[in-house]
Amino acid sequence: MRLKYKCKCQNSFSILLERRRAIRKEVNFKGFLIEKKQKIPITIVDISKHGVKIKILKSFPLKKGDRLQVEFNLDDSNSAMISKTVRINKITSPITIGCEFTDYDHFGELGKYFLFHF
């Protein structure tokens, strides 16, 4: 939610109130959802410490609550490969899905990414 605030000195500025637990970063990571040894091509459009928003590039039947493996490369200097288990929280369109990481302990390359690239 964006608000405007006017100070006692008559200067005004805008304030952004964020309701999320963690900051989201818009990204464009290519990767795959893996279900039963089948790889579904995806693009990760945003990421936070708690989850990812995914666009599926190929039609595939998914439902809220499904647990899947997601694999993608970061845009850091190593192009590190990340593999995490996610749970589908929200399906906003046939191709856009909100997923939550099942484990919030981000060690290794993903932890470094959250520490230095946010």
Accessible surface in RSA format (square Angstrom, percent):
REM  Atomic radii and reference values for relative SASA: ProtOr
REM  Chains: A
REM  Algorithm: Lee & Richards
REM  Probe-radius: 1.40
REM  Slices: 20
REM RES _ NUM      All-atoms   Total-Side   Main-Chain    Non-polar    All polar
REM                ABS   REL    ABS   REL    ABS   REL    ABS   REL    ABS   REL
RES MET A   1   146.78  76.0 109.21  72.3  37.57  89.5 110.28  93.8  36.50  48.4
RES ARG A   2   157.73  66.2 130.26  66.4  27.47  65.4  53.33  72.9 104.40  63.3
RES LEU A   3    76.64  42.7  72.57  51.9   4.07  10.2  76.64  53.8   0.00   0.0
RES LYS A   4   185.25  90.4 152.26  93.4  33.00  78.6  96.01  86.4  89.24  95.1
RES TYR A   5   106.25  49.6 103.70  59.0   2.55   6.6  67.72  50.9  38.53  47.5
RES LYS A   6   132.23  64.5 110.64  67.9  21.58  51.4  59.28  53.4  72.94  77.7
RES CYS A   7    41.40  31.3  38.50  42.9   2.90   6.8   1.60   4.0  39.80  42.9
RES LYS A   8   198.23  96.7 172.48 105.8  25.76  61.3 123.71 111.3  74.53  79.4
RES CYS A   9    82.02  62.0  52.12  58.1  29.89  70.3  49.98 126.6  32.04  34.5
RES GLN A  10   121.96  68.2 105.89  77.4  16.07  38.3  53.97 114.9  67.99  51.6
RES ASN A  11    97.02  66.9  93.83  90.7   3.19   7.7  20.00  48.1  77.02  74.4
RES SER A  12    75.52  63.8  47.62  63.6  27.89  64.3  11.62  24.7  63.90  89.5
RES PHE A  13   106.06  53.1  95.34  59.1  10.71  27.9 105.83  64.2   0.23   0.7
RES SER A  14    55.78  47.1  28.20  37.6  27.58  63.5  12.40  26.4  43.38  60.8
RES ILE A  15    61.45  35.0  57.56  42.9   3.88   9.4  61.45  44.2   0.00   0.0
RES LEU A  16   104.60  58.3  78.70  56.3  25.90  65.1  78.70  55.3  25.90  69.7
RES LEU A  17    87.69  48.8  83.76  59.9   3.92   9.9  85.28  59.9   2.41   6.5
RES GLU A  18   104.31  59.9  72.67  55.0  31.64  75.3  34.47  66.7  69.84  57.0
RES ARG A  19   227.87  95.7 193.01  98.4  34.86  83.0  80.36 109.8 147.51  89.4
RES ARG A  20   137.11  57.6 113.21  57.7  23.90  56.9  27.62  37.7 109.49  66.4
RES ARG A  21   169.09  71.0 125.77  64.1  43.32 103.2  73.58 100.6  95.51  57.9
RES ALA A  22    19.32  17.8   7.47  11.5  11.85  27.0  16.67  23.5   2.65   7.0
RES ILE A  23   125.57  71.5 118.75  88.5   6.82  16.4 120.86  87.0   4.71  12.8
RES ARG A  24    76.24  32.0  52.66  26.8  23.58  56.2  20.16  27.6  56.08  34.0
RES LYS A  25    58.00  28.3  54.27  33.3   3.73   8.9  44.48  40.0  13.52  14.4
RES GLU A  26   156.54  89.9 135.80 102.7  20.73  49.4  49.31  95.4 107.23  87.5
RES VAL A  27    19.97  13.1   0.80   0.7  19.17  46.2  11.07   9.6   8.90  24.1
RES ASN A  28   105.93  73.1  83.35  80.5  22.59  54.4  29.52  71.0  76.42  73.9
RES PHE A  29     6.69   3.3   4.51   2.8   2.18   5.7   6.69   4.1   0.00   0.0
RES LYS A  30   125.86  61.4 117.25  71.9   8.61  20.5  93.12  83.8  32.73  34.9
RES GLY A  31    10.29  12.7   0.00   N/A  10.29  12.7   5.28  14.5   5.01  11.2
RES PHE A  32    77.48  38.8  77.48  48.0   0.00   0.0  77.48  47.0   0.00   0.0
RES LEU A  33     0.15   0.1   0.15   0.1   0.00   0.0   0.15   0.1   0.00   0.0
RES ILE A  34    35.76  20.4  31.35  23.4   4.41  10.6  31.35  22.6   4.41  12.0
RES GLU A  35    42.64  24.5  39.24  29.7   3.40   8.1  10.34  20.0  32.31  26.4
RES LYS A  36   189.26  92.3 151.06  92.7  38.20  91.0 107.41  96.7  81.85  87.2
RES LYS A  37   202.44  98.8 167.36 102.7  35.09  83.5 116.07 104.5  86.37  92.0
RES GLN A  38    80.20  44.8  75.04  54.8   5.16  12.3  28.77  61.2  51.44  39.0
RES LYS A  39   108.36  52.9  92.17  56.6  16.20  38.6  53.22  47.9  55.15  58.7
RES ILE A  40     0.00   0.0   0.00   0.0   0.00   0.0   0.00   0.0   0.00   0.0
RES PRO A  41    42.49  31.0  42.49  38.7   0.00   0.0  42.49  35.1   0.00   0.0
RES ILE A  42     0.98   0.6   0.00   0.0   0.98   2.4   0.00   0.0   0.98   2.7
RES THR A  43    10.40   7.4  10.40  10.5   0.00   0.0   9.22  12.4   1.18   1.8
RES ILE A  44     0.00   0.0   0.00   0.0   0.00   0.0   0.00   0.0   0.00   0.0
RES VAL A  45    35.88  23.6  32.34  29.3   3.54   8.5  32.34  28.1   3.54   9.6
RES ASP A  46    14.30  10.0  14.30  14.2   0.00   0.0   1.95   4.6  12.35  12.3
RES ILE A  47     0.00   0.0   0.00   0.0   0.00   0.0   0.00   0.0   0.00   0.0
RES SER A  48     3.66   3.1   3.66   4.9   0.00   0.0   0.57   1.2   3.09   4.3
RES LYS A  49   103.89  50.7 103.87  63.7   0.01   0.0  47.03  42.3  56.85  60.6
RES HIS A  50    42.44  23.2  41.71  29.0   0.73   1.9  31.80  32.8  10.64  12.4
RES GLY A  51     1.55   1.9   0.00   N/A   1.55   1.9   1.47   4.0   0.08   0.2
RES VAL A  52     0.27   0.2   0.00   0.0   0.27   0.7   0.00   0.0   0.27   0.7
RES LYS A  53    82.49  40.2  82.47  50.6   0.01   0.0  29.47  26.5  53.02  56.5
RES ILE A  54     0.00   0.0   0.00   0.0   0.00   0.0   0.00   0.0   0.00   0.0
RES LYS A  55    78.94  38.5  78.94  48.4   0.00   0.0  36.84  33.2  42.09  44.8
RES ILE A  56     5.80   3.3   2.34   1.7   3.46   8.3   2.34   1.7   3.46   9.4
RES LEU A  57   103.79  57.8  67.37  48.2  36.42  91.6  72.62  51.0  31.17  83.9
RES LYS A  58    96.50  47.1  89.02  54.6   7.48  17.8  63.94  57.6  32.56  34.7
RES SER A  59   109.20  92.3  82.08 109.5  27.12  62.5  52.16 111.1  57.04  79.9
RES PHE A  60    37.21  18.6  21.02  13.0  16.19  42.1  22.47  13.6  14.74  42.2
RES PRO A  61   118.15  86.1  94.96  86.6  23.19  84.3 107.45  88.7  10.70  66.5
RES LEU A  62    27.54  15.3   2.67   1.9  24.86  62.5   5.17   3.6  22.37  60.2
RES LYS A  63   140.70  68.6 139.23  85.4   1.48   3.5 101.27  91.2  39.43  42.0
RES LYS A  64   151.70  74.0 130.87  80.3  20.83  49.6  75.61  68.1  76.09  81.1
RES GLY A  65    41.18  50.8   0.00   N/A  41.18  50.8  24.76  67.9  16.43  36.8
RES ASP A  66    24.40  17.1  18.72  18.6   5.68  13.4   9.01  21.2  15.39  15.3
RES ARG A  67   147.26  61.8 120.97  61.7  26.28  62.6  47.43  64.8  99.83  60.5
RES LEU A  68     5.73   3.2   0.39   0.3   5.34  13.4   5.70   4.0   0.03   0.1
RES GLN A  69    58.01  32.4  55.70  40.7   2.30   5.5  23.48  50.0  34.53  26.2
RES VAL A  70     0.00   0.0   0.00   0.0   0.00   0.0   0.00   0.0   0.00   0.0
RES GLU A  71    35.98  20.7  35.50  26.9   0.49   1.2   1.43   2.8  34.55  28.2
RES PHE A  72     0.86   0.4   0.00   0.0   0.86   2.2   0.86   0.5   0.00   0.0
RES ASN A  73    61.67  42.5  57.72  55.8   3.95   9.5  19.38  46.6  42.29  40.9
RES LEU A  74     4.81   2.7   0.00   0.0   4.81  12.1   0.13   0.1   4.69  12.6
RES ASP A  75    92.78  65.0  60.13  59.9  32.65  77.2  38.57  90.8  54.20  54.1
RES ASP A  76    21.13  14.8  11.02  11.0  10.11  23.9   7.46  17.6  13.66  13.6
RES SER A  77   119.79 101.2  71.90  96.0  47.89 110.3  59.97 127.7  59.83  83.8
RES ASN A  78   102.87  70.9  74.90  72.4  27.97  67.3  22.41  53.9  80.45  77.8
RES SER A  79    64.23  54.3  57.85  77.2   6.38  14.7  25.96  55.3  38.27  53.6
RES ALA A  80    10.87  10.0   3.59   5.5   7.28  16.6  10.87  15.3   0.00   0.0
RES MET A  81   114.37  59.2  87.51  57.9  26.86  64.0  87.51  74.4  26.86  35.6
RES ILE A  82    11.79   6.7  10.39   7.7   1.40   3.4  11.79   8.5   0.00   0.0
RES SER A  83    56.81  48.0  33.11  44.2  23.71  54.6  26.54  56.5  30.27  42.4
RES LYS A  84    32.43  15.8  29.81  18.3   2.62   6.2  20.17  18.2  12.26  13.1
RES THR A  85    51.09  36.3  44.58  45.2   6.50  15.5  23.24  31.2  27.85  42.1
RES VAL A  86     0.03   0.0   0.03   0.0   0.00   0.0   0.03   0.0   0.00   0.0
RES ARG A  87    70.36  29.5  70.36  35.9   0.00   0.0  25.18  34.4  45.18  27.4
RES ILE A  88     1.87   1.1   0.18   0.1   1.69   4.1   0.18   0.1   1.69   4.6
RES ASN A  89    64.13  44.2  58.31  56.4   5.82  14.0  16.40  39.5  47.73  46.1
RES LYS A  90   130.65  63.7 127.72  78.4   2.93   7.0  75.06  67.6  55.59  59.2
RES ILE A  91    72.28  41.1  42.39  31.6  29.89  72.0  42.39  30.5  29.89  81.1
RES THR A  92    81.85  58.2  45.14  45.8  36.71  87.5  48.46  65.1  33.38  50.5
RES SER A  93    40.07  33.9  31.61  42.2   8.46  19.5  38.21  81.4   1.86   2.6
RES PRO A  94   123.98  90.4  98.21  89.5  25.77  93.7 107.91  89.1  16.07  99.9
RES ILE A  95    85.75  48.8  85.75  63.9   0.00   0.0  85.75  61.7   0.00   0.0
RES THR A  96    16.29  11.6  16.29  16.5   0.00   0.0  10.90  14.6   5.39   8.2
RES ILE A  97     2.30   1.3   2.30   1.7   0.00   0.0   2.30   1.7   0.00   0.0
RES GLY A  98    19.49  24.0   0.00   N/A  19.49  24.0  18.25  50.1   1.24   2.8
RES CYS A  99     5.30   4.0   0.11   0.1   5.19  12.2   0.39   1.0   4.91   5.3
RES GLU A 100    30.25  17.4  29.45  22.3   0.80   1.9   4.86   9.4  25.39  20.7
RES PHE A 101     1.34   0.7   0.04   0.0   1.30   3.4   0.04   0.0   1.30   3.7
RES THR A 102    48.50  34.5  14.77  15.0  33.73  80.4   6.97   9.4  41.54  62.8
RES ASP A 103    71.54  50.1  67.25  66.9   4.29  10.1  28.20  66.4  43.34  43.2
RES TYR A 104    89.91  42.0  72.10  41.0  17.81  46.3  67.23  50.5  22.68  28.0
RES ASP A 105    86.38  60.5  77.89  77.5   8.49  20.1   7.82  18.4  78.55  78.3
RES HIS A 106    27.15  14.8   8.56   6.0  18.59  47.6   9.59   9.9  17.57  20.4
RES PHE A 107   168.38  84.2 147.87  91.6  20.52  53.4 152.04  92.2  16.35  46.8
RES GLY A 108    48.73  60.1   0.00   N/A  48.73  60.1  36.04  98.9  12.69  28.4
RES GLU A 109    54.36  31.2  49.48  37.4   4.88  11.6  24.95  48.3  29.41  24.0
RES LEU A 110     5.10   2.8   4.57   3.3   0.53   1.3   4.57   3.2   0.53   1.4
RES GLY A 111    16.92  20.9   0.00   N/A  16.92  20.9  12.31  33.8   4.60  10.3
RES LYS A 112   108.61  53.0 106.36  65.3   2.25   5.4  68.31  61.5  40.29  42.9
RES TYR A 113     1.40   0.7   0.00   0.0   1.40   3.6   1.07   0.8   0.33   0.4
RES PHE A 114    11.01   5.5   5.22   3.2   5.78  15.1   5.22   3.2   5.78  16.6
RES LEU A 115   130.84  72.9 105.32  75.3  25.52  64.1 109.11  76.6  21.73  58.5
RES PHE A 116   146.66  73.4 115.14  71.3  31.52  82.0 119.49  72.4  27.17  77.7
RES HIS A 117    74.86  40.9  59.98  41.7  14.89  38.1  49.08  50.6  25.79  30.0
RES PHE A 118    88.84  44.4  19.87  12.3  68.98 179.5  50.47  30.6  38.38 109.8
END  Absolute sums over single chains surface
CHAIN  1 A     8106.7       6521.8       1584.9       4537.4       3569.3
END  Absolute sums over all chains
TOTAL          8106.7       6521.8       1584.9       4537.4       3569.3
